[in-house]
């Protein structure tokens, strides 16, 4: 007896490989969706009317359909693939019931939502929850009373002060079945765990709830300190396993995993040492800049966000515009750009095919080259995230990294168990004076600079508590890059490869203003008895 479990994103259903024509019900694993939803005004509950044909077989449509459409889709597939409709195992209703509960399988029970329709901000999103793979048998009194009240309260709780929110909902199978055929299991409990973060990604609040699937009992709410109380509410090995999931979810949400610093091996670390003039011509005269601006609305919007007539020494107006676009294009744009810089330079095919900011990367790197001071400088960067680094190792940021000249400015961000980077950099440049605007970005470190981890220590005083990571610019590496000039490859005889790839370790800051409510529904609404497994 196996639970039919699925953890793929809705509308991108991934299933196991199955025979072209299935001749026996069952199989091993079927797919239930994880749904990502937007924050907004809740909508009314509706009738559960949809099925997901692709759970019957990967060759079927991933769209959710009503029963008549689903049966028609299965029949069409059978005809196209030589599956005999006269055999019971190929009939539409029979096959549809292999993978998901049917409407008449719930008996006296309500079709209880896991991913709540009321947490969705528009009709289409709410409609997407009205599928039999997103429900489990639920006592009607509990569904319309305590659990519905908790869902509404949860939305209100997470709407105050939260920038990004996570909700995990699940059920606990029991020994009770809807009918004597033991097709659809009646959960003993519904459970929930949630947390939210602020604009800096710092955990703000978290909690959970547990409710027996009965008419008599209500929903009990918990926080991380109530682990023992949660376990005390449930008995038996199966229940203990599921409560461990709830406790682990609460614990993980409260304490984010540290980010391990490394050499950012897939970063776009080109420095254009051997092709600077060629690249400048390709960007300005060869149409690369215009092409990328036309193909990316967010890049185009950032490029035109503000005008500045200043010129950097030895530069052209596009250098200044690139600095302005980076500094004032917004957190979301910087995040997307830097994610691409950090991950789309591993090889020439990825760079040429996927990296859509070649012109901006070049103009920023070239502007930093023109502005580069003669001496190394000590600067600071604060992050609310926890970072780990091994003393003596070499690391890179792998993305353009903003820093502050004053330690105190960065400490304010790193406080409350964040990280403070104390950086001696030989590539850092002050771009503030060349963007016409003083807010957003003061100084930038190149994504290609390599640092040695000199010290990692904890700092705690009456004002601050954080982890300090001391980085010094490495002098053991060539400033050249093995991946230099992807667009203008040199012949092997003209290349003298450096000892190691230079890079810059990624702080991976996510300064995003996104307001997203993320809900993950772990649906275990159907348990099928398969004696041959």
Secondary structure as UniProt FT lines:
FT   STRAND          2..3
FT   STRAND          8..9
FT   TURN            10..11
FT   STRAND          33..34
FT   STRAND          36..38
FT   STRAND          50..52
FT   HELIX           53..55
FT   TURN            58..59
FT   STRAND          64..65
FT   HELIX           67..80
FT   TURN            81..82
FT   TURN            85..86
FT   HELIX           88..90
FT   HELIX           92..99
FT   HELIX           103..105
FT   TURN            107..108
FT   STRAND          110..113
FT   HELIX           117..119
FT   HELIX           123..127
FT   TURN            128..129
FT   HELIX           132..134
FT   STRAND          135..138
FT   HELIX           140..144
FT   HELIX           146..158
FT   STRAND          164..172
FT   TURN            180..181
FT   STRAND          189..197
FT   TURN            199..200
FT   STRAND          203..212
FT   STRAND          219..222
FT   HELIX           224..226
FT   HELIX           227..232
FT   HELIX           237..254
FT   STRAND          259..260
FT   TURN            265..266
FT   TURN            273..275
FT   HELIX           276..284
FT   HELIX           288..295
FT   HELIX           297..303
FT   TURN            313..314
FT   HELIX           317..328
FT   HELIX           331..343
FT   HELIX           348..354
FT   HELIX           358..371
FT   STRAND          377..383
FT   STRAND          387..388
FT   TURN            391..392
FT   STRAND          394..397
FT   STRAND          401..404
FT   HELIX           407..414
FT   TURN            415..417
FT   STRAND          418..425
FT   STRAND          429..430
FT   HELIX           432..434
FT   STRAND          443..445
FT   TURN            447..448
FT   STRAND          450..460
FT   STRAND          465..473
FT   TURN            482..483
FT   HELIX           486..488
FT   HELIX           492..494
FT   STRAND          516..521
FT   STRAND          527..528
FT   TURN            531..532
//
